[in-house]
Amino acid sequence: MLESEWGKRYARNMSRTDPRLFIVDAESPWQEGETVSLSAGQAHYLGKVMRLQPGDGVVLFNGRDGEWQATVEGLKKNQATVRVTSCLRPQQDTEGVELLFAPLKRDATELLIRMGTELGVTRFRPVLTARTNTHRLNLERLGLIAQEAAEQCERLDVPTLMPLEPLAAVLARWPVRRRLAVALERHGQGGPPAGCDALLIGPEGGFAEEEVQRLSRHEAIQSFSLGPRILRADTAACAALAQIGAANRQA
């Protein structure tokens, strides 16, 4: 089916307000008529929050088989099954960049994960810097936030969330061929480079001078500026992702 035909079919189906759910599924590829079991949380959401009944529609995706229309078959307090009926969109991986970021306070980190998912981040990699103000991350909670954001923004995959590591360790093994854009306050010049593979955003208070020197010596890194004003770290991440996305699309 041509891409334009998929788009028209998708627009017709998504004019409805069927709930959209990500399914963690390691089984065989979905086929028409297959039954899929939902998690307890998803069953609660459909039954208690959305007030669905057997026969109502839902939309499913698993990051592998595209997006599918499905129908609720069984729905109890903590159990639900749905039957997939037709493919709405074939699988297409999100075209975006990896985001390296210094963890922020809880609310700011959660907001960064949500907005980064919506802006096409393919992988989140938290890093420890000299001025990182928190050394704890609830990866399970952040993963759920990324999943919910992917459901909401209609992307067909959920970004990966990596464990927290020191920035120095990540840079030590970073391949030269993977272009890493870094927003450096008062050091970077010009806009974000086109064709970069990843973005690094520093902590509140910026990078320490030693870190700036290490970044400037790395062959894979290209620094740039986000303008004359000093932005909050979460604001800087979103502004940079939007600019890099635009630059990559024009490349």
KAWOPE-V246917 format. One line per field, one symbol per residue. ss: DSSP state (a for helix, b for strand, c for the rest). phi: phi as a letter, one per 40 degrees, with the letter a starting at -180 (. if undefined). psi: psi as a letter, one per 30 degrees, with the letter a starting at -180 (. if undefined). A space follows every 10 residues. Layout:
ss = ???
phi = ???
psi = ???
This chain:
ss = ccaaaaaaaa aaacccccbb bbcccccccc ccccbbbcca aaaaaaaaac ccccccbbbb bcccccbbbb bbbbbccccb bbbbbbbbbc cccccccbbb bccccaaaaa aaaaaaaacc ccbbbbbbcc ccccccccaa aaaaaaaaaa aaaccccccb bbbbbbaaaa aacccccccb bbbccccccc cccccccbbb bcccccccaa aaaaaaaccc bbbbcccccc ccaaaaaaaa aaaaaaaaaa c
phi = .cdccccccc ccccccbcdb bcbcbbccdc bdgccbcccc cccccccccc fcbdhccbbb abgbbgbbca bcbbabdbba bbbcbaccac cacccabcbc acdbcdcccc cccccccccg ccacbcbcbc bccabbbccc cccccccccc cccgcbabcc bcccbcddcc ccbccccccb cbcbcgbcbg ccccgccabb bcccggccdc cdcccccccc cbcabbhccc cdcccccccc ccccdccccc c
psi = kleeeeeeee eeegflhkkk kkkjjgalkk lkfkkkklle eeeeeeeeef hllkflklkk lggegakkkl kkekjaegkk klkkelkekl kjkkjalkjk kkkaleeeee eeeeeeeegg kfkkjkkkle gkgkgkkjee eeeeeeeeee eegglglklk jllklkeeee eegkkefjkj kkjjkgelka lkkkglflkk kalkflklee eeeeeffkff kkllkgafkj lleeeeeeee eeeeeeeeff .
